[in-house]
Amino acid sequence: MAETKKRMLGVDLGDARTGLAVSDALGMLANGIGYIKSGHPPKIAEEVLRTAKEYDVGLIVIGNPINMNGTYGPRAEKIQAFVELLETMTDIPIVKFDERLTTAAAHRILNETNIKSGKRKTVIDTLSAQIILQNYMDSHKS
């Protein structure tokens, strides 16, 4: 009998909204599933873990905002603190994945699909999480 792989959860942590995406069971495609509207890390962590349980997630992938020159700034420090908080709340493995240019890619996709500025706020974070997760999965294909 074939082993069933668990899904992966992609997270794009933001100041006002945190985008979420989930993989299919095979780890091939990422699908945006919405966002958490909160800037309070403990609340965000609770929602991330609730979502992870709902989708039977075996890995959480969090976008890591490394500077273009490869250094770590205040945003990356915020991500590290959030990962440390999550690790105290769950046994699900958590990985940080380089998210450089993710938001630029999301904006480019929205431009190409003519998503107007009023709707952008509601989809940009979800799309960014989807891109982060898809890039992670693509980089780990065997």
Residue pairs with C-beta under 8 A, 6 or more apart in sequence:
4 25
5 25
5 26
5 27
5 58
6 25
6 56
6 57
6 58
6 59
7 22
7 23
7 24
7 25
7 27
7 55
7 56
7 57
7 58
8 22
8 23
8 27
8 30
8 57
8 58
8 59
8 60
8 61
8 133
8 136
8 137
9 20
9 21
9 22
9 23
9 48
9 51
9 52
9 55
9 57
9 59
9 60
9 61
9 133
10 19
10 20
10 21
10 22
10 23
10 30
10 61
10 62
10 63
10 129
10 130
10 132
10 133
10 134
10 136
11 18
11 19
11 20
11 48
11 60
11 61
11 62
11 63
11 129
11 132
12 18
12 19
12 20
12 63
12 99
12 102
12 125
12 126
12 128
12 129
12 132
13 44
13 62
13 63
13 78
13 79
13 82
14 39
14 125
15 39
16 37
16 39
17 35
17 36
17 37
17 38
17 121
17 125
18 35
18 36
18 38
18 44
18 47
18 48
18 125
18 129
19 32
19 34
19 35
19 124
19 125
19 126
19 127
19 128
19 129
19 130
20 32
20 33
20 34
20 35
20 36
20 48
20 51
20 126
20 129
21 30
21 31
21 32
21 33
21 126
21 129
21 130
21 132
21 133
21 134
22 30
22 31
22 33
22 51
22 55
22 57
22 133
23 29
23 30
23 31
23 133
23 137
24 31
27 137
27 140
28 137
29 134
29 137
30 129
30 130
30 131
30 133
30 134
30 137
31 130
32 123
32 126
32 127
32 129
32 130
33 51
33 55
33 126
34 126
35 122
35 125
35 126
35 129
36 43
36 44
36 47
36 48
38 44
38 47
41 81
41 82
41 85
42 85
44 82
45 82
45 85
45 86
45 89
46 89
48 60
48 86
49 86
49 89
49 90
49 92
51 57
52 60
52 90
52 92
57 92
58 92
58 93
59 92
59 93
59 94
59 95
60 86
60 90
60 92
60 93
60 94
60 95
61 94
61 95
61 97
61 132
61 133
61 136
62 79
62 82
62 83
62 94
62 95
62 96
62 97
62 132
63 79
63 96
63 97
63 99
63 102
63 128
63 129
63 132
64 76
64 79
64 96
64 97
64 98
64 99
65 73
65 75
65 76
65 79
65 99
65 100
66 72
66 76
66 98
66 99
66 100
67 73
67 76
68 100
79 96
80 96
83 94
83 96
86 94
87 94
95 136
97 132
97 135
97 136
97 139
99 128
99 132
102 128
102 131
102 132
102 135
103 124
103 128
105 131
106 124
106 127
106 128
106 131
107 120
107 124
109 127
110 120
110 123
110 124
110 127
115 123
